[in-house]
Each structure stands twice: as C-alpha cells, then as structure tokens.
Amino acid sequence: MKAYEGLFILDSAGKEEGSKDLVDKIQKEIELAGGRVETVQKMGMRSFARLTQKRSAGFYVNYLFQAPPSAIAALDAKFHLEPEIFRWQFLEVVPVKERKKKKKKAVAKTAKD
C-alpha cells in the first residue's frame, strides 16, 4: 500500500450539511476500494480565482490515506460519476528519506558520466 493525498473541491452550493454527508461518503468510497483513511482535513469554503462552470467558490477537503495503486484508478472512475464533486486530485506522498535517496542516486549517475 502506498500513501496518497487526495484534494477534493465539493460543489456544496451553500449547503453545509450536504458537504458533511459528502465528506463521509468519499471516505467510505476510499475504504471500500481497499484504502485506509488516516486524516480528513476540512479546509472550508474558498473562492476561485475566476468563475468556472458558473461557480465562484467550493468546499475544499483534503484526505491523507493509504491504498493500493490499483484503487486510485477505481476511485477516479467512481468520482467522475458524482455530480457534487467538482474537482479532485490524487498525489502519491513520498517520504523525505526516499526523496533524498533518489536525489543522491541521480547525482551519482551524472557524476560518473
């Protein structure tokens, strides 16, 4: 299982209760796909820099979770069918120790060439 961060923009349209239900629903979908949610960060309503699809703001929620890599494609397909989720993005979280090892290997390769 790999660590992921999922940022979601929900189309709450002024419904605070609806966004709470949707936050729980997204968490359940991640768990059904074989993931384990560690943290849910509700970031609240934020304005967009410009209007998109007649929307000026969205409710931002950030999920930190562990899941198998195959679950990400399944979740992406599932969220395409959900009209209340405006945007989402998944990022793989790489621990700092691994990032440093990759940089050292890259530097070592260029030094040998």
Buried (B, 14 or more C-beta within 10 A) or exposed (E): EBBBBBBBBBBBEEBEEBBEEBBEEBBEBBBEBBBEBEEBEEEEEEEEEEEEEEEEBBBBBEBBBBBEEEBBEBBEEBBEEBEBBBEBEBEEEEEEEEEEEEEEEEEEEEEEE
